[in-house]
Amino acid sequence: MQKLRLQGLMPVVERLYQLDSQQGLRLLETWLLDRLKSQPPANSRITTIVQAIGELQLSPQQLGATLGFTRRTLERKLKREVGVTPGQLVAYARLNRARHGLLATTLPLTEIALQCGYYDQAHFTHAFQTLAYETPAAYRKRKLSQIYKA
């Protein structure tokens, strides 16, 4: 099983040498998401939890309370089953929602930040840059210029 995982990873690793750091991170993210999608769900309850957190329906604390878990128990179960914590799922869900908002609307960054659950634009910009390695404004500018070139 380990050998199969590494065989699927080797073409990705070889390609990483040809890319800059941002492109490499996107390639790894895409590969990991594809791997997660191709894996049969270990437990339908865990799948439901991941979807609920990913869609920002409930906070990890609320979801844990609903399921009869403490926040810590929920974190341990998700980390063991999925490999990420509820906080990481929320961060990536917000990032994906923000990416969509940056490209699909002309709303100011402050509005997008509030819609994605950030306290203010500064918090949004910092979190976005931490995960995406570029500011929201730079992301919007880069992606829109790619769209209009095509």
N, C-alpha and C positions, 0 to 999 in steps of 0.2 A: 504494500500500500504506500509506504513512504517513497519507494522508488518511482511509482506512478506520479505522485505529487511533484517530485523533483523533475521528472521528464517534462511535465507540462510547464514547469517554471523555467527551464533552461532556455527556451527561445526568448522568453521575456528578459531574462538576465543578459543574454547576448545582445539584445536590442537596446538595453539600457546604456551600453557604452557609446551608442551613436546619438543619444539624446541629451539635451540639457536637463538640469535638475527638475524644472517644472514639468517638462514633457515626460520625464521618467516617472515622476510621482503620479501623473495622470494615467500612464500606462499601467503602473502597479495597481492603482485604484480600480481601473477597469478590469484588470485580470482578477483581482480579488473579488469584485462584485460578480463577475461571471462565474467564478468558482462557487461562490455562495449560492447563486441561483441554480447551478447545476447539481448541487448536493441535495439529496432528499432530506426534508426536514426531520431532525432527530426527534422532535416532539411537537405536536400541533399546538400545545399550550405555549411552548417557547416561541414558536412562529407567531402566534397571536400577540405575545408580549412584544416581540421585536417590531411587528407592524404597528402596534399601538404607540410605541415610543417613537418609531420612525416617522409616523404621521403626526406626531406632537399632539395626540389626543389627550394623553394624561401625562403628568410628570412621573418620573420613576417612583417617587414617594407615594403618589396617589395610586399608581398601578400596583405597587407592592401591597398597599393596604387593601385594595380591592381583591387581590388574589390571596390575601392572608399571609403575606410574606413581610418581613421587615425589609427596609431599603437595602440593608447589607446582604441579606439572603438573596434578594433579587439580583444584586450585583454579582454575587458569587455564582449563581446559577447561569446567568447570561454569559459571564466571563468563561465559564467552563464549557457551555454548549455552543456559543457563538464566537467567542474570542474577543468580545468588546464589552465595555461596561455600558450601563444605561446612559450615563453622562456623555460617553463618546457617541452613542447612537443619536442622542439629542443634538449634539454639536454638528454631526454630519447631516442630519435632517434639516437643521436650520441653514447650514451651508447650501444644501441643494435647493431649498426653498428660496434662499437669497439669490443664488445663481439664476434661477428661473425668473425671479422678479427683476433682476438687473437687465435681462435680455428681452423679456416679454413686455415690459412697461417702460415708460419714461418718468416714472415717479422719482422724486429726489431720494437720495440715500437715506435720509432720516426716516422717510415713510416706509421704505423697504425694511429698515432696521426694526421699526416698531411692529410691522406686520410679521416679521420672523421671530419675534419674542425677545429682542435685545432691548436693553434699557435706554440706550441712546446711540447716536451715530458713532461716537468714539469707541464704545464697547463693541459695536458691530464691526467697525473697521479693524480693530485689533484682533477679534476672533476670526474674521474672514482672512486676514493676512497670515495669521498663525496656521490655519488649515490649508489655504490655497496658495500661499507664498506670493501673493500680490494683493494690492488693495482692491476694494470693490470697484472704485472708479477706474482703475487700470484694467481690471477684468472686463468691465463693461466696454471700455474703449477698444480693447484688443479683440474681443469677440465680435462686436458690432462691425469693426473694420474688416474682419475675416468674412462676415456675412455679406457685406456690401461689395467686397472684391469678387465674390463668386457670381 
